[in-house]
């Protein structure tokens, strides 16, 4: 099973997302993103297992944490 | 409890000593996790970022704010107040403030008056707030900027009434909680002030270099500082995202960690214990000052300002310092209240307590003043 990266606005939102996902039993990793993945050059994202994708985005939506799916980010 | 050879009674300037729990957290930070938060993705950077976020959550919870990202860390209350006042007071309008204000409120307002033609009125803190504030309100009054407790007299301003007036007349509120938080509890849900500014290093028991600005709403007013934000490098402006928008440069991780530990310490003690102890100490302080024949200008909330007859304030301070008793003389960066009290020439002596002070500390003060 692969992973997906969700780009968030800043490290603060990344940590917020990670904490709340963890509470719901979803593990994630906070990573730095480079210009490949972001409009304005460098940012943060959270990497999740694909199997957790829909639950994770639902949680982020509920918390109003904005994210964009970064395709093909390794 | 950290022992000291000093009887420290200058806690309105900064609290000393800090609880052992706070000191331990600072040492732990410096030894174990003090990477640069929000810059890299290595373990130490992320650990530091998590502690910073944890402290945001603790501060938010402490004042009843449900959104930790609206807690902006600053280097002190002055930094927070400058960010708020210079960010918001950027057009011609009328502002109301109090006669108790510290220069950290007054000077940024005066600067904005010079730049934007802002008009300013002061409300009299000795008169009931409805009678002192409402008559000052005009058609172009937009802001009510006030301390919640005086650093000179200890006077506590009724937050409920301030909020009621601001809400009724649609005034934007910026409050200075420097001498309020840590002694009194503030709940943003009951009194939704637009911006709350506070230092971490006074009654919240954090280190010097800590403070915060709490925003009720998500706002993007002009920034005081611009610099690195850890993301959006190609954006020529500070990002609109909170809190990073108002936190240019590396935040003070050890100071923020200390603030988080200080708030945990206070939360463990509980508001009732804190109020009861502070009241007991303040009553004893008032008794002492009365007994030694001091002229007392105010004695409330753990702060008392007074004069001794035939002695200038600086002479009293020097005399007490010889006995390792630390108090502050002079004008306490609060010019208007000293003019009102008639102490503008030589100032007055201020004793300011923390909950780590004891009756024995006050006994030493008593014997030193009596002699």
Interface residues (C-beta under 8 A of the other chain):
Chain A: X9 X10 X11 X12 X13 X15 X16 X19 X30 X31 X32 X35 X38 X40 X41 X42 X43 X44
Chain B: X37 X38 X40 X41 X46 X49 X50 X53 X56 X68 X69 X229 X230 X231 X232 X233 X234 X235 X239 X241 X242 X243 X244
